């Protein structure tokens, strides 16, 4: 069974719309919630806890993802339920800000961590269904399209959200933005994603009422060398990539003295560069191969960290944002290509679940390490330089050790 070109193109169009509509939610949760808790008095350790604690919940959700897909095999429920829970939970943010809670920052961190459990399940479900939304030869284009539209949506979403956060007083600004995010990303975005009609998962076609779902075969994944190599390298790469995440809002607020609008300018540059470079990156995949493209992405992200470390003014951060946006597209396109080609035959969904868990584990380890360094007295520039070196080393290891081209 395969999709017709008409249905593949239709799914690609709805992917475009859904990713654009998801942007306000993603801008708020990933970019401005760390800034919010910082303004509410959160310590560097609590900011790091938001990042690595959310990632820990993502790891658990990712490991549950394969079991979720064995039990809930139809796309509408497999994706729709996690979307409703994660994006609907934003409504709780205004409640926290309005109630007389002693430590609002800590409460927001706990809420975010709990929500990310379902985000992990959603990530596995989307990754498993993505190759079934289009034709095989159009898959790299679809991955790039999603990231291009994500970049455009995040840039536009930041342009809309940052002025609101700047002009309205706290907590009214975050309450208004939360309601906007729920309406656009939750209601409209949820409707759009359910318009996508992928092919069913393989086991959905052959499963009978008497059959029991087969447990994940860990030995098969471990003894398949391409899968094993890609798992440990992904763990290293994403540890390095995520290490600076809790440091960036601290750098803007405490070292550069930037406003929410200034921070929004950096985000716009990052996401705009991602959107502009998105259509061109798939063209590099065939001549370079996934391994080479992934190595170059790691080196580019290392350069981004170095630029942040030496930044003395906003233009340096804008340059870092531009470099990071281009390198991030390369990372995602090459990374997804290698996921597809590293998976053992007949175990794609299981490998997606384990790989997603490895990536999310790295998003725990990286921010935890960098936050601990800063908490112990390491300066922000030195912590950023350390992450940049780790990113570059991971790129070299990809080039030398990864067994998949």
Protein Blocks (a to p, Z undefined) as FASTA:
>chain_A
ZZdfklmmmmmmmmmmmmmmmmmmmmmmmmmmmmmmmmnopafklmmmmmmmmmmmmmmm
mmmmmmmmmmmmcfklmmmmmmmmmmmmmmmmmmmmmpccfblmlmmmmmmmmmmmmmmm
mmmmmmmmmmmmpcfklmmmmmmmmmmmmmmmmmmmmmmmmmmmmmpccfklmmmmmmmm
mmmmmmmmmmmmmmpccdddfklmmpcfkbccddddfklmmmmmklmmmmmmmmmmmmmm
mmmmmmmmmmmmmmnopafklmmmmmmmmmmmmmmmmmmmmmmmmmnommlmmmmmmmmm
mmmmmmmmmpcbfklmmmmmmmmmmmmmmmmmmmmmmmmmmpcghilmmmmmmmmmmmmm
mmmmmmmmmmmmmmnopafklmmmmmmmmmmmmmmmmmmmmcbZZ
